Amino acid sequence: MRDSAPEMQTISTVFTDKGVVVPVRNEADSLYQDGFGSRLTDSRLLVLGPVEVLFLVERLKIAVIDEGRRERIVFRELLLRFSEEDPLIWTRYIVYRDLRTRGFVVKSGDGEGVNFLAYERGAYGKRKPRYFIHTIWEGSPEPIRRLTERLSEAEASDRILRLAVVDRRGEVVYYTLSEMDFPEAGDA
């Protein structure tokens, strides 16, 4: 006799005009406690962001049903739909997936480009996000002005700025960016 862990049920979600919604409250609560989605202000419904949907579909945690057609939407079709609204969705997904698989809870950040806020492991719901993640494609020019703006934003909110550099193979490498003061030539 073989012991095996019980299989996790796939959660059914619905692709609506409000986004991808988790209609069953206890399933919504479970995902929310794990750091996924945001609550609609007018109800207890949970709405998942595009990168969250892609991640959860890839992991077979959710199934997405089109509200109008009443048919399941596969990963590729979701990616195409999301890319109509957001041409950077693939980059967002690569970085989001990498951070999540490393154990971080990740929320979308503000500003232009691909930005995330990441909670230290075990800190979600207890403390504010510790890291501000700014994504750069390897080989693409990134103005110093933009990096200094991101650094100022991170420092103003008492966060650490991490640059997520995505190479041409889709692999992500992280660098910490901080300001450094050099001593005057005569002070050394």
Secondary structure, DSSP 8 states (H G I E B T S, - for coil): ----------EEEEEETTEEEE-SHHHHHHHHHTT--EE-TTSS-EEE-HHHHHHHHHTTSEEEEETTT--EE-HHHHHHHHHHH-TTHHHHHHHHHHHHHTT-EEEE-SSSSSEEEEE-TT-TTTS---EEEEEEETTS---HHHHHHHHHHHHHTT-EEEEEEE-TTS-EEEEEE-------GGG-
